[in-house]
Amino acid sequence: MTKRILLVEDNDNSRKALRMVLGAYGYGVETAADGQEALDALGRDSYSGVLLDIRLPKVDGLEVLRRARIAGPCPPVIMMTAAATLDNQLCAVKEGAQEFLIKPFDGRRLKQALDSLCGKPD
């Protein structure tokens, strides 16, 4: 069974590029362009992991993480942001994120985090 990742990124170009990278790594990828889409996807499907941007329209990434954890079992979450602050990192960890990546990040680092938290794709 293919490992499925929910990629939540509001920037179209970044979302498309990350989708291609994740696909090349062997992961199945579903995307969401905002926090509400992410919550909807998490409510209807199961994923091996979530790659979640912090700054999102409608519902920010930290709130998505918070709500997902309250709603029930949540897959491992890797938070990502271009606007990294210590407060963001601490909040993400407090809310249950297993990893925090600062954009732009190295593709090898992303693969390591995904493989470690979500399992290697088949």
N, C-alpha and C positions, 0 to 999 in steps of 0.2 A: 504494500500500500504506500503510495506516494505521501511524503510529508507535506502538509499544506500550511502555508504561511499567509496570514492576513497582513497586508502592507497598507499602512494608513499614512498617506502623505498628500498634502493639499497642492503642492506644486506639480503641475502636469508633467513637465520635463523630468523632474526628479523621480516622480512615480513611475514613468515609463522606463527610465534608465534602471532603477532599482528592480523593477519587474523583470527586465531582461537579465540582469545579473543573477537574481534569485533563480530564475528559470535555468540559466546556464549552470548553476550549482546543483540542479536536479530537483529543486523544490517546486511544488505546485503553488501558484500564487493567485490569491484573490485580492483586489484592491478596493480601497475606500478613499474618497477625496476629502471627507470631513469626519468629525467626531460622531455625528449622528449616524452616518452610514456605517461607521465602525461598530457602534453599539448594535445596530440592526443586524449586521453580519454575524457578530458574536452571539446574538440571540437565536439565530436560525441555523448556524453551522458550527462544526467543531474544527479546531485548527491545532497544529502541532506547536505553533508559536505565533506571536504578533510582533511586527516591527512597527512601532508607533511613534509618530512625530509628536512633539509637545505642543507646538503652536498650530492649532487647527481651527477652521471656522466652525461655527455652531456650538460645538462642545470641545474644549481643549483636551489634549492628550492625557493630562493628569486626571481630569474628571472622567474620561473614558476608562482609564485604569481603575479608578475608585469604584465606578459603577459596575464594571465587569467583575471585580472581586466580590462585591456585595451580592451580585446576581447568582453566583455559584462558582463552580470550578472554572478557573481561568487558566488558559495555557500560559507558558512562559512568555514574558513580555520584555522586549528590548526597546527602550526609549531612545529616541534620537532627536537632536536639535542642533541648529546652527547658533542659537543664542544660549549657550551654556552658562549657567550661573551655579554657584554652590547651592543656593536655595532650590533651584530646579532639580539638581542631582539628589539632594537630601529628600525632597518631597517625593521624587520618583522611587527612591529606595524605600522610604516609609510606606508608600502605597503598594509596594510589592514588585516593582520592576527588578528583574534579575540582572540586567545589564544596561549601561548608559553609554551611548556613542555620540561623539561630537562631530557634526558635519563640517567639512567633508571628512569622511572616514575611509580608511583603507579597506578595499574589498576583502583582503585576506582576514582582517580583523572581524569583519561582518560574518564571514564564513565560519571562522572559529567560534564565534558567539552562537550562531545558529546551530552548528553541529553539536556544540556542547550542551546547549539548553533544549534543543528540539529533537536531537538525534540526526544522524546523517541520513540523507535521502536514499531511497532504494536504488 
